[in-house]
Amino acid sequence: MRKYIFAAICLFFGAAAGAQELKEYMTDPLGVSLSLEGSNLDVSVDLNIEELLVKNNTLVTLTPVLINGEDSTSLSTVGFYGRRRWFWYQRNENRVPDAFKEFSVREKDIPQTWSWKESLPFEEWMNGSTLALRRQVYGCCNEVRYEDMVDLGHFVQYIPKFIFITPEYETVKSRHVEGRAYVDFPLSKTVIYPDYRDNQREIGKILASIDTLKRDSDIEIKSLSIKGFASPEGPYDNNTRLAKGRTEALKTYVSNLYSFSDNFITTSFESENWEGLREFVASSSVPHKAEILDIIDHSQRDPDTKEWLIKSRYPEDYAFIYKSCYAGLRRSDYFIDYTIRNYTDVDEIESVFFKSPGKLSLYELFTLSSKYEPGSPEFEKVFDVAVTLYPDNEIANINAAGSALKAGRLAKAEEYLLKAGDSAHTDYLWAILKWLSGDRYAALRFFEKAQEAGIPEAGDAIAKINASSR
């Protein structure tokens, strides 16, 4: 992360009378450093207090303060006590101001230097802020006799403008749910027996998917398709009969439970599931894996010949495959198409977001983000959820990367950008990432690429970065 190191400067004092008295409490900064590290501003102050003189009855406090207009935040306060005041506070602990209890140093124990190293959650107002040292001298009754504020340095980090892409509006929000059921049939039969083996649970997968969608008033189911598969053992013609008949039986069973239109359920079948067999063999450790895969992949051989060759040439491998795999090849894949109504009111979108975010389109999620302050946790969450729901969508990844960059989550931003494709917007965000990471050369290279592709903000960034380096 790029560091912003400020050279040591000598302190000077304000009002003549106060300045004269404060000379007794001399401090000189040895070094001041402010650096943006991800989402934190790291502040380091090394102060020479070798000549700090504290009278018997005096308390001197030193506090670094980050200030920008009406906004400010303080680092820890250290209090240096004169001998008499130290013992008085020891006897009257309840009279010690709360702000001075963190660090308390007796006059005789004052070291040559004092250091602050603190990490502050970065907020937008800190960009352009001043780091000052507040010195206060307390007399009796905790009365502040003298006080001054002296500049130690300034933090200026140019942050390029963040841009987000509005996703395309979906006129019809078409979605689908898919699954796989392993419905068992008695040998060579095409009639469904719901209580046979594990059929209740397997058929229940399809019914549960339908019922979940039907219960939601925002959803309209459009169609259900079922594809049946048979395994390769036995004659191909018989397996064709079984795959087709069993798929039709499942369609009829499901149709009888609902009042769907005649064309609502469509079916298809695959006589023998050679693709599934190949996947199993390829991932297995059978001794003759390569030879069996060669037989499966031989396009000139008919299915019955392929199975006979595997079975006759490699009987032990075939026995293992048959026992471990064939039952799983007999399955029914189902695919339910449905639509979700569109949401336009941002408050309704927010309500859906917290209950069922999967019902929202990218456009609706983008609409919701406008309700929140950029960089806020709510703003970040919207884009994180969006990229979770649409992990391969380039716009979702671009906007999630921008949100992460704005929050200082550089590693997460890079993760999103790697899936954001190759576009001018992606180059622009890569440029911001490199800039915030302290790689000025790479940042300018990406900004120039984005500018050539038509991103006007990239030109502004180039001009300001070049100006800041003069």
N, C-alpha and C positions, 0 to 999 in steps of 0.2 A: 504494500500500500504506500502510495506516495506520501512522503513526509514533508511537513512544512515546519522548518526549523528557523527559529527567530534568534538572531544574535543578541547577546547580552546588552542591556542598556542601563545607564545610570539613572537612579531615581532623582526626581527633583520635587521640591515642595512648594505648596501654594501660598497661602497668606503669610505675610512677613512674620507676624508675631508667632503664629502656630508653627511656621517653618523653623524659627529660631529654637523653640522649645523641642521640636521633633528631632533636631540634630543629635540629641542625646540618644536617639533610638535609630541609629543608622542601619540601613540594610542595602545590600547591593545584589542584584540578580546575577548569578553566574551563567545561567542558561535557561531558556524557556523553549519548550517544544509543544506544538499542537499538531496532531495528526489524525486524519480520518481513517479509522480501521473498521471497515465494514459498516455496521450500524452504530458504532461507538466513536466518540471523539476522545482520544487519549491526550491528557494534559500532563505535562511534566514541568516542574519549576524547581530549580536549584538556587537557593538564596544564601548569600554570604551574610551571616549575622555575627561575625567575630567582634564587631565594634558596637553591638547592641548593648547599651547600658540601661539597666533597670534599677530605679531607686527603690529604697526600702519599702515604701508604702504604695508602690506603683504596680499596675498590671498592664502589660503591653500585649495586644492580640494582633495576629497577622492572618489574613484570610484572602486567598486568591478568589477573584470573582469574575465570571464570564458575563459580559453585558452587551446587549444590543437593543438600544431604545428602552422600552418599558420591560423587556424580557431580561431575566438574569438568573443565574444559578451559582451557588457558592461551593467551593471545595471545603475541606475540613479547616477548622480554626485551631490555631495553636496559641496558647497563652503563656507568657513569660512573667514570672512573679518575682517581685522584690522580696528580700528575706522576711521582713515583718509581715507583709501581706500574705506570704506563703503560710506562715504559722497561723495567722488569723483564720485563713480559709481551712487549715487543717482542723482547727477547733470549731469552726462554724461551717461545716460542709454544706448544710442546707442553704447557705447564703451564696454559694458559688453559682454564677449564671450558667444555665444549662448548656449554652453554646460553647463554653470554655472547658467542659469536663472531658472532652475527647482527648486532647493533648495538653498536659500541664507540665511546665518545666520551671524548676527553681532557678533563681538568678545564678547561683554558683555552678549549676549544671548546664548552663547554656553552651551548646556546641559551636563550632566554627561555622557550620553550614546546616541548613534545614531544607529538606526536600519534600515535595508533593508529587505523587504519581497516582493519578486517578483516571478512571474511564467513565465517561458520561454518555448516556444514551443520546445519540445525535438527533437534534431537532432542527427543522428548517431555519429557525431564527438564529441558530449558532453560526450559520454561514455569514461572514462579514462582522462577526462579533469582536469585541475587545477583551483581552484578558488583563485585568487590573489587580493590584494588590491593595487591599483595604487594611490600613494600620489605625488602630485605636489605642489611645492611652487613657487608662482609667485611674481616677483618684479615689478619694474616700467615698463611701456610700455607693460604690459602683457607678459613679458619675463619669461620663466620657469628657475628659478635659480637652483632648485634641484628636482630630481624625483627618485622614487624607486618603485619596485614591490615586494611585500612580499606575500609568499604563506599563504593562510588561510586553505586550505584543498583540498582534491581530491575527485572526483566522479568516482567510478568504479562500474558499475552494469553489472554483467555477463548476457548477453542475449544469450540464446541458439540459435542454428542455426534453421532457419525456413525452412521447407521442404514442397513442394507442390506436388500433385499427378497429373500426366498427364492422362487426361481422355481417354477412349477408342475411337479410330477413328471409325466414322460411315461411312462404305462404301456407304450405301444408307441412306439418311436422310429422313426417312418416318415420316410424320406428319399428323395430321387430325384436322379438325374443325367440331364442332357439334353445333346443335341448335335445336330449337323447334318452330313449327308453328301451329297455331290454325286456320285451314281452316274450314269454316262453309259450311254446305250443307243444303238445304231445307229438311224438314222432310222426312225421309226414302229414300232420293235420293242419288245417287252416281255420279252425274254429277257436275263438277266444274263450278261455275259461278264467274268469276274474280271480278265482281262488286258487288257481294252479301256481304252484311254487311261489315266486315273489311278484306275481302279476299285479296284485293290488297296489303295491308301492310303485311299481314301474308305470302303470297306467295313470296312477295318481299324480305323477310328475306333469303329465300333459294337462290333466284336469285342473291341477293347482295353478298352472300358468294361465289357463283360460279364465278361471274364477277370479284370480287376482286382478286381471285387466278388466273384467266385467264389472267388478265392484267399484271401479273408479269412474265417476260421472264425467271426468274430463277426457276419458279415453273411449275411442270407438274401434272395436276389433274389425278388421277388414277381411282377413282370410286366414286359413290354417292349411299348411301343406305338410304332408307326411311322406317320407321316403323310406321304404323298407329294404333291408339287405338280408340276403341269405349267405351262409358260409359255403366254401368250395367243395365240401365232401359230397360224393354221390354224383349222379349224372346232371349235366348242366340243364337239360330240359326240365327235369323234376325240380331243380332249384329255382328255375324261372317260375314254375307253377306255385311253388311255396312262397317266394318273395312277393309275387303279385297277389296271391290269394290272402296271405296274412296281412298285407298292407290294407287291402280292401276290407278285411274283417275288422281291423282297428278303426278304420274310417267309419264303418257302420256302427261300431260300439260307441264311439264318441258322439256321432250324429244323433243317436237315440237318446242321449242325455241332455241335449240342447235343441233349441228351436232355430237352428241355422238354416239359411236358404240352401237350395239344392247344390249350388256351385260354390258354397263357402269353403268346403274342404276339397282340396285337390291332392292327388296321390301320384307317386312315381315309385319305381323300384329298381334295384340292381340285383341281377340274378345271383351273382357271386361277388363277395366283398374282397376282391384281390388287393385293392389299395390298402385296406386295413391289415390284411395278411402281410403285405410287404413292409408296412410300418413296424409291425411286431417283430418280424424276422430281422430287419435292419437294426433294431435296438436291442436284439437278444445276443446271447453269446453261444449260440448253437455251433458245433464244430464245423459244419459245412455251410456257414452263412453265405459266403460268396457264391458258392455253386447254386444254392437254392434261390438266391436273388437273381442269378443269371437265368434260371428257368422261369421265374416269375416275369422277368422283363422281356422274355423272348416273344415278340409280337406275332411271329408267324405260327406259333403253336396254339391250338384250341385249348380252352380251359380244362377239359377232361384229361387231355394229354399232359398238361402241366402238373395236375395233381397226381397223376399216375407216376410220372417221373420222380417227383419228390418222394412219394410214398415208397416206391420200389428201390430207388438208389440210396436213399438216406432214411431207412425205417426208424432208427432211434430218434433222429431229429424230428421226423414227422410225428412220432408218438408224443414227443414233448410239445410240439407246436399244437397238435390237435387238443391235447389236454389243457394247455395253458391259454390258448388263443381262440379256438373255433367258436366257443359259446359266445364270446364277446363280439364276434363278427356278425352274429344274427341280431340285428337291432333295428330300431325305428327312429329316424331323426325327424324332429318336428320344428316348424318355423311358423311363428304367428306374426302376421303384419297388423299394425294398428296405427292410429293417428292420435295425437294429443292436441287439444284445442290451444289456440294462441292466447297469451296473456299480454295485456297492454298496460295495465295500471301497475306502477312501480311498487305500491304497497302490497298488492296481490302477489306480484312476483316475489317480493321479500318473504311473504308468508309461505309460498310454495317452496322457496329456497330452503327454509328451515325444516320443512316437512318432507318434501320429495324433490330434491334438487335435480334428479334425473329426468324430470318432466320438462325442464327448461331448455330452451335452445341457447346457442351461443349468443344470439342477438339479445335474447331476454336477460341473460346473465350480464351482458355488457350494459344493458339498460339499468339493471340494478346497481351496477358499480357507480353510476352517476349520482346515486343517493348518498354516497359516502365520501369523506374527505380523502383525496389521493394520498397514499402513504399510511392511512390508518389501518389498524388490524382488520376492520370490516372490509375495507377496500381490497386488501391482500387476499382475504379468505375467498372472496368472490372469484378472483382469477385463479387461485389455487384449485378451487372446486371445478372451475370450468375446464382446466387442463386435465384434471382427473377424469372428468366425464368424457372429454374429447381428447385423449392423449396423443393422437396422431394428427390432429388438426393444426396446421401451421399457424393460423391466426390465434388460436387458443394459446399456443406456446409463445408466440411473439408477445401477446398481451401479458401473459404470466411472467415472462422474462422482464418486461418493463416494470411491472408491479414489484418484482423481487429486487430489481436494481434500485428503485425508488426507496425501498425499505433497507437498502444496504446489504441484502442477502446475495452476495456476489456468486457464491458457489451454486446456489439454487438457480440463479439467473443463467449461469453457464449451462446448467443441466437442461433448462428449457430451450436455450438458443441452439443447442445441438440437435434439437428436433424441430426447429422453426424454419427449416428450408433455406433457400438461397434467394433472398429478395433484398431490395433497397432498405426496407424497414429492419430486416434482420441485421444487415451491415451497420445500420445506424446504432442499433442496440449493442452490437459487438464493440463499436467505437466507444460507447459510454462505459461498457464493462472494462475495456482496456484503460480508459482514462481514470476511472475510479480505482483501478488496480495499480495505477502509477506508471503504466507503460505509455508514455506520451507519443512515442514514435508509432506504435501500433494503432493507437487511438486516431491519430491524424490520418493514417493510411486508410482506415475504415471510414472515417468521416469523408475523406475525399472520394472514396468509392460510392458512398451513399449520396454525396452531392452530385456526382456525375449521373446517378440514376434518378435524380429529380427530387431529393429530400432537401427542401430549403433550410430546415433547421440545422443541417449538417454544415452548410456554409457559414451560418452564424457561429457555430461551435468552433470551426477552424479559425475564424477571425479573432474570437475571444481568447482561445488558447494561445495563439501566436502573440497577441497583445500582452497576455499575462507573463510571457516568458522574456519580454524585452527588458 
